[in-house]
Amino acid sequence: MSIHKLTVLLILIVLTSCNNQMVDSKTSKKTLGFQEKQNSVVQDLQGFIPEGYAIIRSGDKFNKVKADLNTDGIYDYVVLLSNGTESKDYADATRVTLAIFEGHTDGTFKLKNQTGNLTYAFIYTAVEQRLKVINNTVIILRHQSMRHDYELKFKYEADYDDYMLIGSDYNNYGNAMHIGAGNVSTNFVFGVRNETIDYIKTTYLNTALQPISVVNADNVYDLISD
């Protein structure tokens, strides 16, 4: 092979390699959203929060919980993030997301997964009631509006190596005469849904467990109620 042809071939290889890296980088950021700030030392909680976002708070109360969510002996964080403004009660928010950052032995946190956009996940709900963890592993996110409220329950499932929607409780207050009032309680692990709206009934779901990344403001009611 001539020197000229060899030089051209080497240039093509370098250009192709660079192009692939750019594509991979864009795909990664588009997929994870917070990829560029996924690492942080334990002492710097704000270090792993993406630019333009903040933990939803009310005064000195933050929507963040520290717990060993995946039971590996290392503390993790679950936080409710918003790009809105606290002084405006986050009414200007265009994105709200529940994000889980897993702790690692080297003292860093890495983003494991996050919900889709849940813009209305915090409206009318006191900050200390929006997000909590029970039994050190079950994450509960609560939403309340004028006519209904719901709780979403997420938990790390080793079979999926991810945080899944395992349960929900949806309460409808009905109209002024309480018509349409009732509850829909769903256990996604066993695929059972009990409902008391209009009349008592039990249904069995055929769908598999869904990761938290599937849940967003557009489909949450389809997931947790009939």
C-alpha positions as CSV (number, residue, x, y, z in Angstrom):
1,M,0.0,0.0,0.0
2,S,1.4,3.4,-0.9
3,I,2.2,6.0,1.7
4,H,-0.6,8.3,0.3
5,K,-3.3,5.6,0.6
6,L,-2.1,4.6,4.1
7,T,-2.3,8.2,5.2
8,V,-5.9,8.6,3.9
9,L,-6.9,5.4,5.6
10,L,-5.5,6.5,8.9
11,I,-7.4,9.9,8.6
12,L,-10.6,8.1,7.9
13,I,-10.2,5.8,10.9
14,V,-9.6,8.8,13.2
15,L,-12.6,10.7,11.9
16,T,-14.8,7.7,12.2
17,S,-13.7,7.1,15.8
18,C,-14.3,10.7,16.8
19,N,-17.7,10.7,15.2
20,N,-18.7,7.6,17.1
21,Q,-17.7,9.2,20.4
22,M,-19.8,12.2,19.7
23,V,-22.8,10.1,18.9
24,D,-22.3,8.0,22.0
25,S,-22.0,11.1,24.1
26,K,-25.1,12.7,22.8
27,T,-27.1,9.4,23.3
28,S,-25.9,9.0,26.8
29,K,-26.8,12.5,27.8
30,K,-30.2,12.3,26.1
31,T,-31.0,9.0,27.8
32,L,-29.9,9.8,31.4
33,G,-30.5,13.5,31.4
34,F,-28.2,14.1,34.4
35,Q,-25.2,12.0,33.1
36,E,-22.8,15.0,33.2
37,K,-23.2,15.4,36.9
38,Q,-23.7,11.8,38.2
39,N,-20.8,11.6,40.6
40,S,-20.3,13.4,43.9
41,V,-18.5,12.9,47.1
42,V,-20.7,12.0,50.1
43,Q,-20.2,15.4,51.9
44,D,-21.4,17.5,48.9
45,L,-25.1,16.8,48.4
46,Q,-25.5,19.6,45.9
47,G,-22.6,18.2,43.8
48,F,-24.7,15.7,42.0
49,I,-27.6,18.0,41.3
50,P,-27.7,19.1,37.6
51,E,-27.3,22.7,36.7
52,G,-30.6,24.6,36.7
53,Y,-32.3,22.1,39.1
54,A,-32.7,22.2,42.9
55,I,-34.1,19.9,45.6
56,I,-37.7,21.0,46.2
57,R,-37.9,22.6,49.6
58,S,-40.0,24.6,52.0
59,G,-37.9,26.7,54.3
60,D,-35.3,24.3,55.8
61,K,-37.2,21.2,54.8
62,F,-36.0,19.4,51.7
63,N,-37.5,16.6,49.6
64,K,-34.5,14.3,50.1
65,V,-34.1,11.0,52.0
66,K,-30.9,9.1,52.8
67,A,-31.3,5.4,53.1
68,D,-29.8,2.1,52.0
69,L,-32.3,1.7,49.2
70,N,-30.7,-1.3,47.4
71,T,-29.6,-3.0,50.7
72,D,-26.0,-3.2,49.7
73,G,-24.8,-1.7,53.0
74,I,-24.1,1.8,51.5
75,Y,-26.4,4.8,51.9
76,D,-28.2,6.1,48.8
77,Y,-30.2,9.3,48.2
78,V,-33.6,9.8,46.7
79,V,-34.5,13.4,45.9
80,L,-37.3,15.3,44.3
81,L,-35.8,17.8,41.9
82,S,-37.4,20.8,40.1
83,N,-36.2,23.6,37.8
84,G,-38.8,25.9,39.3
85,T,-38.4,28.6,42.0
86,E,-39.1,28.1,45.7
87,S,-40.3,31.7,46.2
88,K,-43.0,31.0,43.6
89,D,-44.0,27.7,45.2
90,Y,-42.5,26.0,42.1
91,A,-45.5,27.1,40.0
92,D,-43.0,28.1,37.3
93,A,-41.5,24.6,37.1
94,T,-41.4,23.0,33.7
95,R,-39.8,19.8,35.0
96,V,-40.0,17.8,38.2
97,T,-38.4,14.4,38.6
98,L,-37.8,11.9,41.3
99,A,-34.1,10.8,41.0
100,I,-32.2,8.0,42.8
101,F,-28.5,8.3,43.4
102,E,-26.8,5.1,44.6
103,G,-23.8,5.3,46.9
104,H,-20.6,3.5,46.1
105,T,-17.6,2.3,48.2
106,D,-15.4,5.1,46.8
107,G,-17.6,7.7,48.4
108,T,-19.3,8.8,45.2
109,F,-23.0,8.8,44.2
110,K,-24.2,7.7,40.7
111,L,-27.5,8.3,39.2
112,K,-29.3,5.0,38.9
113,N,-32.6,6.0,37.5
114,Q,-35.3,8.7,37.5
115,T,-38.9,9.2,36.7
116,G,-40.1,11.1,33.7
117,N,-41.5,14.6,34.1
118,L,-43.9,14.8,37.1
119,T,-44.5,18.5,37.1
120,Y,-47.5,18.3,39.4
121,A,-46.0,15.9,41.9
122,F,-45.8,18.4,44.7
123,I,-48.7,20.8,44.4
124,Y,-50.9,21.2,47.5
125,T,-48.8,18.8,49.4
126,A,-46.7,19.8,52.4
127,V,-43.0,19.4,51.8
128,E,-42.6,16.8,54.6
129,Q,-45.4,14.7,53.2
130,R,-44.3,14.6,49.5
131,L,-41.4,12.2,49.8
132,K,-40.6,9.5,52.4
133,V,-39.0,6.1,52.7
134,I,-40.5,3.3,54.8
135,N,-38.8,0.2,56.0
136,N,-35.6,1.8,54.7
137,T,-36.3,0.5,51.1
138,V,-39.8,1.6,49.9
139,I,-39.9,5.0,48.4
140,I,-43.2,6.8,48.6
141,L,-44.0,9.9,46.5
142,R,-47.3,11.7,47.3
143,H,-49.4,14.1,45.2
144,Q,-52.5,15.9,46.3
145,S,-54.9,18.1,44.4
146,M,-58.3,19.6,45.1
147,R,-60.2,16.5,44.0
148,H,-57.9,13.6,44.6
149,D,-54.6,12.4,45.9
150,Y,-52.3,9.5,45.2
151,E,-49.2,7.7,46.5
152,L,-46.6,6.0,44.2
153,K,-44.5,3.3,45.8
154,F,-41.1,2.4,44.3
155,K,-38.6,-0.2,45.5
156,Y,-35.3,-1.7,44.3
157,E,-35.9,-5.1,42.7
158,A,-32.8,-7.2,42.4
159,D,-34.3,-9.3,39.5
160,Y,-34.4,-6.1,37.4
161,D,-31.4,-4.4,39.0
162,D,-33.6,-1.2,39.0
163,Y,-36.2,0.7,41.0
164,M,-39.7,-0.4,40.0
165,L,-43.2,0.9,40.6
166,I,-44.5,-1.8,43.1
167,G,-47.7,-0.2,44.3
168,S,-50.0,2.8,44.4
169,D,-53.0,4.2,46.2
170,Y,-55.3,6.6,44.4
171,N,-58.1,8.4,46.3
172,N,-60.8,10.3,44.5
173,Y,-62.8,12.7,46.6
174,G,-65.7,12.8,44.1
175,N,-67.9,15.8,43.4
176,A,-69.7,18.0,46.0
177,M,-72.2,15.2,46.6
178,H,-69.2,12.7,46.9
179,I,-70.4,10.9,43.8
180,G,-67.4,9.2,42.3
181,A,-65.5,9.1,45.5
182,G,-63.5,6.0,46.4
183,N,-60.1,4.4,46.4
184,V,-58.0,2.4,43.9
185,S,-55.2,0.4,45.5
186,T,-52.8,-1.5,43.3
187,N,-50.1,-4.1,44.2
188,F,-48.0,-4.4,41.0
189,V,-45.9,-7.2,42.4
190,F,-48.8,-9.5,42.6
191,G,-50.8,-7.8,39.9
192,V,-53.9,-7.1,42.0
193,R,-56.0,-4.0,42.0
194,N,-58.8,-3.3,44.5
195,E,-61.2,-0.5,43.7
196,T,-64.1,1.1,45.7
197,I,-65.1,3.8,43.2
198,D,-68.8,3.4,42.3
199,Y,-68.7,-0.2,43.5
200,I,-66.2,-2.7,45.0
201,K,-64.3,-4.8,42.6
202,T,-61.0,-6.6,42.2
203,T,-59.1,-6.9,38.9
204,Y,-55.9,-8.7,38.0
205,L,-53.2,-7.1,35.9
206,N,-51.3,-8.8,33.2
207,T,-48.5,-6.2,33.0
208,A,-45.0,-6.7,34.4
209,L,-43.4,-4.4,36.9
210,Q,-42.5,-1.0,35.4
211,P,-39.2,0.9,36.1
212,I,-39.6,4.4,37.6
213,S,-38.3,5.9,34.2
214,V,-41.7,4.9,32.7
215,V,-43.8,7.0,35.2
216,N,-44.6,10.6,34.1
217,A,-47.4,13.1,34.5
218,D,-49.0,12.0,31.2
219,N,-49.4,8.4,32.1
220,V,-49.5,8.2,35.9
221,Y,-53.3,8.0,36.1
222,D,-53.4,5.2,33.4
223,L,-50.9,3.3,35.5
224,I,-52.6,3.6,38.9
225,S,-56.4,3.6,38.1
226,D,-58.9,2.2,35.6
